[in-house]
Amino acid sequence: MQITGLDHFTIRTSDVEATAAFYTNAVGLEPGFRPPFRFPGHWLYAGGRPILHIVARTGQDAAAEAYLGLREDKPGSGRLDHVSLRGTNLAAQQEHLLAAGYVFRERIVPEVGEHQLFLEDPNGITIELIFPCSPQDRIVGTPMPSLEIGS
């Protein structure tokens, strides 16, 4: 078996609408078809594929727990450190995040040819947006320390 990329990730949240709004407005995912599950939620798409499944945590989650299994309700990423999504048009994404008032950190990693942006969703999950690095890249968010690769 060979891994070819991210298929999807699932977030269980008590604020489905704020979570969906964050991923559509800040990250640029698009709402799309979701099968008629017996529990509320959204599927958000990138490139015509559903990559984020948002599941409502309502306090009466019997249908979701029957489908997905029981999970402890912990804020943030838990054992998940972050979700990384690859993007294009860095400058437009930076401008969009600034205009929308999102706080983000960023750094350039020339050794691997990447420009990274980090922000948090409404659930405290860290989202990394990776763009190809180019000489005209500028840091407009909060700068992060450079990485010392190979040390």
Phi, psi and omega in degrees: 000142178234132176280130181247356179154181179286128175274298175197166170226154185240135176239126173263127186214151175276350178237076183301315185292318178295322179294314178298318180297318179300310185288335174278316184281313184277319187264332178094015175287159183241138177294149180203188182305139173224132178303157184281067177295163180273014179223148183289155177166187179220155166244131178245143191245153169221129179060032179080005181241139176285113182249347177231123174253119178256126182241131180288135171254106189253350187094340174234072191259031185303316182293316179293319179293325177295325182277317187254343185097162181283136177227142175289140181273092179243140177288160175076203188273349183057234178280345176281122182282310178194166174247132183245130179237137180268137182225178176232162177064066181306310185301319179295321179293318178300312180301317180298312181298317178298313182297326181275355177083018177280137176270131179214154177250155180205160175204158176254132179240084186296333182299331179244005176070038183233148170242120186250136172243138179233132175214169181246142176278176182297348180261003181084012178275129179282131178246127176253128175250123183251132179234153174300139180277138176220160183299335181272002178301140176230144174271121180244344175269201178285120181293144175251156177298148175292150177273144174259095183281136176082009180273000000 
